[in-house]
Amino acid sequence: MNKTSYVIDEMISAKTIAARIEVLATGIKARFADTDKLVVIGLLRGSFVFIADLVRELDLPVEVDFLEVSSYGDGMQSTREVRILKDLRGEIAGRDVLVVEDIVDTGHTLANVVKYLRARGPRRLETIALLDKPSRREVEIKASWTGFEIPDEFVVGYGIDYAQRNRNLPYIGSVRFTG
């Protein structure tokens, strides 16, 4: 089936996302109030917009780093094989770490990343996901903070793509394929 024709329906507005990030940042600041520096690790590529907005709301000493992981390629379904495409530049041993994920779907990516990073000995490791699809979970994992729980729909926007398109939408949209 050719899935090149689709329509995007707004699911979560830019204004709603911004308001939720303020609330999430309050919880993160409270949790890490005693940190000398919080290492915020974004999972590329989908989290880049979320991480940018989130760190601007954190009144903490912050260092930003990125991991690029892949379990989707250009498709709509997870391959369940999580590959590290780009590793961290800095060390996290003994440090406070916040992993920023765009969406937790099956849970394989976040579970593998958490295991991978915990092996490096951070002082504390917490996770945040903008979106959560608990109905799709195959692995027992839950982010420390979640922006929005969504139904089992394919979404784009706010950094999240379909075949490298629609990352630049300022909102989260649900994709409806038309042909």
Secondary structure as UniProt FT lines:
FT   STRAND          6..12
FT   HELIX           14..31
FT   TURN            32..34
FT   STRAND          38..44
FT   TURN            45..47
FT   HELIX           48..57
FT   STRAND          62..70
FT   TURN            73..74
FT   STRAND          83..86
FT   TURN            93..94
FT   STRAND          96..104
FT   HELIX           108..118
FT   TURN            119..120
FT   STRAND          124..132
FT   HELIX           134..136
FT   STRAND          145..149
FT   STRAND          155..157
FT   TURN            158..159
FT   TURN            163..164
FT   TURN            167..168
FT   STRAND          172..177
//
